[in-house]
Amino acid sequence: MRVLLVTGKGGVGKTTHALAAALGAAAHGHRVFVLSADPAHSLGDSLGRSVGARATEIAPHVVAREVNAQEELDRSWSEIQRWLRALLRDGADDLVAEELLVFPGLEELMALRAVREVEATGEFDVCVVDCAPTGSTLRMLRFPDALRIFMQNFFELERRGARLLRPLVARTHAGRLLPREEFFDAVERLYGEVEDVRQILLDEARTTARLVLNPARVVVDETRRAYAYLCLYGVATDALIVNRVMPAEAGAGWFGKWAAKERAELEEIRASFALPLLQAPLRSHEVRGEAELRALAEAVYAGRDPAERFAEARPIRITRAAGRARIEIDLPGASKEEVEVTARGDELFVRVRDAARRIALPASLAGRSVRSARLEAGRLRIELGP
Amino acid sequence: MSITRLRARASPAVAAGDTLRVVRVVLYTGKGGVGKTTTAAATAAHAAARGARALVLSADPAHSLGDVLGERLGPEPRRLAAALRGAPRGLSLHAAEIDARFAMERHWGAVRDWLVAVFRYQGIDETVAEELALLPGAEELAALLAVEEHARGGAFDVVVVDCAPTGSALRLLALPDLARGAFRVLLRVQQMLASVVTPLARSVLAAPLPDAAVFRDAEALIFRRLLRLRRLVSGAQTSVRLVVTPERMVIDEALRAHTDLALFDLRCDAVVMNRLLPEAAAHEPFFQDWSRVQAERVAEVEERFAPLPVLRAPLREDEVIGLARLAEHGAELFAGREPDALLAPPERLRFAKDAAGYRLELPLPHADPGAVEVAKREGALFVAAGGVRRSLPLPRPLARAALGSARLAEGLLVVRFVPEAGG
């Protein structure tokens, strides 16, 4: 299944372009699923009809759903919920417990799980994810790493501790609050599922991100950073969609200065992103409803299949030659002082500005030190020692 | 050793902070891309030009404050040097972009030490802050702590916060409530592990477990700090402003946010209507449709957010970047109003008493009467509207009273209580 992540700065038109790509792909014969991973869902607003947490057919061969963290918990995490409830009920009320069940980060986690669920049905060729604005999307992509750290460092200890305690406190008050073995199983299952999704997202043959932006300086700056972060997290980007480009007739009068500035920004985008550019013109009214979204897809993709991969890219590459190992990471737009590289056992720790990632090294490279790290032309080249 | 440090480091700061003056805090949120950052920076620049010591903070992890100001910013407030026309000499305007890791290190050091001990985490110590910054809610918590530090520090008269888009901003503001419960869970489990099997576990787990005193300290520290954060976000000196543009999706999202803010007991004091097509452009053929739709949207915003004032800002011919242009933008936006004043009277949760007994009034401006549920259990009232649930602790006379009736009319939920027989 092909996965398209549509992301970008807030308000650039992600939802509109996610739906346009979905309708366009369906017109090319694909069976498409559209998933909204933005807690402030707007698929419904954009389509002009309600969508909701259950899969709904919005057009022939296009099914959509808005992931609702609370409902997901109710549906498939009853064991984790049961424990949290028991624990919270002990000192508070049911409804307080309900409040606490949706914690920050949960929406992102549930969105990841949903991608896997769509794949598991085997009924779809394309899954378009309407992502939350950049900040939350990066958190979503970081989640598998965070969970891995928790599982490696804390999980077994907690589980062993609980096993040890259980017989001792079986009939006491404390025993009732101790997580059951099923709870640990559920956490492990969740971890397994998130790992599955990670495999899907990091496979550039299946998953690519499409960055939506407007030709305005502040938006371009943020998009450039987002592009580097996506690379750092190992997600391939295959195109930029420049949305709301002012058409000639609009830029002729009062907006003359604005239009000139836009042309300069477009030049800047072309020069600084080595990615195919797709463009959509500014409309004199909001793009809303199926017919307008279809027309938009036509304008952007001009007969091409939106599910195609528009560029071949693999943001992280490991190569070995003559006993040497080299890791290359594309970090477009990053400057030297913003990048930090450390090797720690079987992990490579890379920080770019305020985003950091631990990249697991293959077993054969574990324990090697960083011999040199150089950033040239937007590419970080790390040589590992013997 | 990290355990003993906990008390020494944390207590004095908490005690001192409780008595300090809290300055005016203005938070901006709205759907992505409506111009929150520009509006926040313009508010601070305009306030500074009028003589206030202003700080503008970006709490959106995808920072663009630096881009808008045309300055490179970090987590420490940086003074912006500029001569603004008409501004007093010695203009005091600072800006910073909150970094979760930095704030976590700085403000949460004691708790981190404690968590490290509790989780019996061993080995790579220098990366612990990194891992904690990945815990759910940590980013929001760190952002609030940074806002609080500057709000109580006495160095500023007004702190303007550029929040993340609506969904994330709500989670940020609701966090002190949620975190109290979450910590309670964490503490209970860990406390149980520690108190029941400490002697046994020490040998089996081969890791130190803290004793009961450490839990009491940590609990006191965490809950006091969270309570202070709660006071900060719902205090009389704090208000939220919603930024919108004349577009359907944007307005719909702001309306939902307005209800949610009321439910979380957060005060909203203005709506900023951004990017209005100027008269000069409205007559051009391409924009005629646009300007007709815009007029409808403006009327709708005025009506549906009433009695909140609607501040207006025009679409510019060019992006508003740099301090001078931001200050001009701010002056036009506030049109004579004080940028750091409370622009609307409190319109929020209220308890009142009349001949029929006590009642509670909670503004839920856009809630659907069919989708509001009210329940009372022990000392708290539970209100659910749409996807948001809220528990409101009740004052003592009401905690023992029974629920009489609940009615939602004109955006105001009125809950009546019946005094307990003989009570």
Interface residues (C-beta under 8 A of the other chain):
Chain A: K9 G10 G11 V12 T15 D38 P39 A40 S42 D45 S46 N68 Q70 L84 L87 L88 D90 G91 A92 D93 D94 L95 V96 A97 E98 E99 L100 F103 P104 G105 L106 E107 A132 P133 T134 G135 S136 L138 R139 R142 D145 A146 I149 N153 F154 L157 R160 G161 L164 L165 L168 V169 A174 L177 L178 P179 A216 R217 V218 V219 D221 E222 R225 A226 P247 E249 A250 A252 G253 W254 F255 G256 K257 W258 K261 S284 H285 E286 R288 R344 F349 D354 A356
Chain B: K31 G32 G33 V34 T37 D60 P61 A62 S64 D67 V68 D99 A100 R101 F119 R120 Y121 I124 T127 E130 E131 L134 L135 P136 G137 E139 E140 A164 P165 T166 G167 S168 R171 L175 D177 L178 G181 A182 R184 V185 R188 V189 M192 L193 V196 V197 L200 A201 V204 L205 A207 E247 R248 M249 V250 D252 E253 R256 P278 A280 A281 E284 P285 F286 F287 Q288 D289 W290 V293 E317 D318 E319 I321 A375 R377 E378 A380 F382 A384 G387 R389 R390 S391
